[in-house]
Amino acid sequence: MEFRHAQAVENVKQACQALNTDLLEFRSRKKLNVRITTQALRTTIPFGPGASCQFVCRPCYNGGKAFLYTTAEKYKIPFILWGDSEIEKITFIPTCNKLFFNSPLRYAASSRLFSFIQFLYLLNVQRNESLPSGNSRFDVRYPKLRNQEIEEVHIFDFVEWDRNEIKKTIGDELGWRKPPDSITSWRFDCHLHSL
């Protein structure tokens, strides 16, 4: 379970049961999420929480997208429904710019460079465990869905983002709950969010 909260896992299982759908889980054979996160923290801590946050989330997002796209191709799933919004998008590029283009010599001379190289290498290993078609084995960016027969639909491009209505709907319809020891329902699914 690496960084996942037990209640988040239970919520997904209950949602799958309510929707009468299979739950597929993919686990790295080499515990890459933990290893990548370690290198991400070593690389970014001196640059502040903004840099750390974006790098720490990277292994789950990277591996999750690769597995999702590969699974959709394997089972000929016609569309992927994302439950995200523009508010939640995390991008890698601004952090790279901050780390390298503002002070490339200072960064290159630091002991953090080796950790960053390890970080990129492990991301590549992770990505290649489940590489979607049309993606390069040597690309460290997020995997892309290149299969034209599968469409990605972002639900909150069509439905207004209303946090209270979302919580009520998934609670009533899917049995979703926040952990009893959590003050908020926001972002409790990963233990690293509290950092």
N, C-alpha and C positions, 0 to 999 in steps of 0.2 A: 504494500500500500504506500510505500515511500512517504509522500507528503499529504496524501488524501485523508480527510477527516472521515471517520467511520459513519457519521450521520449522512454525509454527502453520498457515500457509497450505497447506503441503505435507501436514500431517496431515489437514486438512479434505478436500483433494483425494483423498487415499488412502482416507479413510473413505467418501466418496461412491462411489468406485470399488468398494470392498469391498461396499457396500450396494446397488450397482447403481442409484444415484439421480443425478439431475442436480445440478450445483452452479450456483446462480444468484448472481451478484454484482451489487451495486448501488453505483455510484460517484456521488457528488455532482458535478454539472456545474460547481460553483463552488468546489471544494475547501473545503467548509464545515466539515469536521471540524477542519482545521488552524486556520481562522479562529475557530471557536467556542472551541477549546481555548486559543488565544491570549488571547481575552477572559476566559475562565474563570480563567486564571492571573493576569491583571492584576487581576481582581476579588477573588480569594480569598487570594492569598499573605499579606496582612497578618493574616488570620484563622487561619492555621495549616494544618498538613497535612490535618486532617480535612475542612475546608471545601474545600480544593483538590482532594482526592481525589474527593469526590462530584461536583464541578462538572466536572472534567477527563474523567470517564467518561461524562458526560451526552451528548455529541454522538453517540458510537457507539451507545449504548443507545437514544437517541431515534430516530436515523435507522434503526437496525437493526430496531427494533420496527415502525416505520412501513412499511418495505419488506416485512418478513415478513408482516404482516397484509394488506397490499395484494396480495401475491403469493398468499397463501392464498385470498383472495377471488377473484382473477382465475382461478386454476386449480381452484377449488372443492375445495380440500384440506380434508378433514373434521376433522382435528385437528392441532395443533401440539404436538410433544413437546419440552419444555424439559429440558435437562440441568442444572438448578440445584437449590439447596437453600436453606433459610432462612438458613444461614450466609453465603451469598454475596450475599444481597439488599442492594442499595444504595438508600437512599431520599433524596429531594431535600428533604423537608420539614424535618428537623432542622437542616440547614445554613441554609435560609432563615430559620428561627427564630433561629438564632445570629447571622446577619448583620443582620437587621432589627429583631427585636423586643427584643433586649437593648440595642441602641445605635442606634436609627434616626436620630437627629439627627446623631450623629457620622458615621455611614455616609453619609447624604445630603449632608453638607457635604464629604465627602472626594472626591478625584479619582477614586475607584473607581466612583462611581455611573454615570458615562458608560460605562465598560467593561461594567458590569452591564446597562445598557440595550442596548448593542450585542450582548452575549451573548444576551439574551432575543430580540432582533430576529432574529439569525442562527439561533437554534433554531427560530423560527417559519418562516423561509424554508426551512430544512432539512426540517422536518416536512411542509411543503406540497409538497415535491418528490414525495412518495409518500404521500398522506394516505388512511388507511383510512376506509371509509364510516362515517358517524355521528359523526365527530370534527370539532370546530370548527376552522376555519382559524386562529383567534386564540387558541387555548388553548396555553399554554407547558408544560403538564404532559405526561408521557409519553403517547403514543398508547394508546388502549384498543381492545381487540377487542370491537366491538359487534355483530358478525354472529353471530346465534344458531345458525347452521348449522355453525359452527366451534368446536371445543372445545380449550381449552388444557390439556395434561396436564403436570404437573411430576413427573418420574420419581422424584425423591427424596422425594416425599410418600408413595410406595408402596414404595420400596426403601431399606434402611438406607444412610446415608451412611458408606461405609468407603473412605477415600482409597486405601489399599493395594489393595483389591479392584478399585476403579475403574481405577487405573493398570494393573493386571495385565490386566483385561478389555479395555480399549481398546487396549493394546499387543498382546495376543495376537490379538484378533479383527479389529482395524482397522489394525494396523501403526503405531499412534501412537507417536511418539518425542519425547523432550525434546531441545533443542539440545545438541550436544556441549560447548559452552562454558558451559552453565548448570548451576549446582550443584543447583537444585531443579526439579521439574516443575511447581511451583505458580505460576500466573499469569505464565508467560513469554510468553504470546500477544501481549501489548501492550508496546511499548517504554516506555510511560509508567509502568507499574507499578513500575519500579525507582526512579522519582523518589520 
